[in-house]
Amino acid sequence: MHLFVGLGNPGSRYARNRHNIGFMAVDEIVRAHGGMPWRKRFQAETAEIVVGGERVLILKPQTYMNESGRAVAEAQRFFKIPLSDVTVFYDELDLPPAKLRVKVGGGNAGHNGLRSITAHCGNDYRRVRIGIGHPGHKPLVQAHVLGDFAKAEEPWVEDLTRAIADHAALLAKGEDASFQNKIHLAMEAKGWTDVKRPGEQAGKDKSNAG
């Protein structure tokens, strides 16, 4: 079994926050691949699905971001899932909006959810880094990540989370480079080649829209 973890904060107040794009990504995976209804266990909301012939437990910790690792560790221990089969979807300040990168291990870059998972489970899990862009100045970071996506951002968020769901089987099979490339091509086909932060000029390269 694989464990796909989406990071976010529980409750309607945070539902559309940039910090919750990990929740949005795994919600879309469950919608695309069906499976059992959401259940409350492991201090989280969980759903079991089959992706590319692989059993996957989807987990959304309900502990708030900075305690995410407690829920992840409970589920990992219960199902005896090796850390190499744990994939975490989260918001990445250091990537431009609408960009995605996959890596195993590495630093936590100040992300409290990753810090908690590393403390409870170890560091060598797969990270799906979903770019939300940096606001430009450190004092603006908290308001940026805990702010809702702007109306102009919602189309790329929908296209990106849908692409993640469409190609999730590659992640379940460990084909990280192929997954990352498929996402890049899908977003390029939609015209999302140079997405700006809110307040910056332009949002979508119309010449490449498809």
C-alpha positions, 0 to 999 in steps of 0.5 A: 500500500502507498500513502498519499498525504495532502497537507493543509489546515482543517475547516472551511476557514482555511479551505481555499488558502494557498497553504491548503493546496495539498488538500486540494490535490488529494481531493482531486485524486480521490474524485478522479479515482473513486474508492471508499468514502472518506473516514475519520481515523489516524487523526485525519480524514482518509480514503482508500483508492486504487491508482494504476493497479496500486492500493493507495491510502489518501490522508488529510491530517486534521491536526493543523499543519504543524502537527501533521506528522502525528497523523502520518506516523499513525497511518504509516505504523498501522499499515506498515508502509515504508517511508519510500512509499509515502508521498506528501503533496504541499505548497512550495513558496520557492516555486513559481505559481503553477509549477510542480517538482518531485523530490525524495528527502531534502530540507523542509524550507521552513514548512511546518507540515514537513518539519512535523512529518520528518520529526515523526517519520523520518526524512526520506519520503517523496515530496510533491512540491506545488508552487504557490510563489513567494510574495517577495518579502519575508514579512508577507509570507504568512499572509500569502500562504494563509490567504485564499487563492485569488479569482485569477489563480483559481483556473490554474489551480484547477488545471494543476490539481486535475493534471496531478489526479490524471497522472497519479498512477505514475507516482504510485508506480515510482515513476517520478520523472515521468509524472513531473514531465506529464504535469509540465506538458499538461500545464504547458498545453493549457497555456500556464507557462508564466503564471504571475503572483497576484498583483503582478502583470499577466497570468496566462500566456494566451499564445499557448492556450489549448 
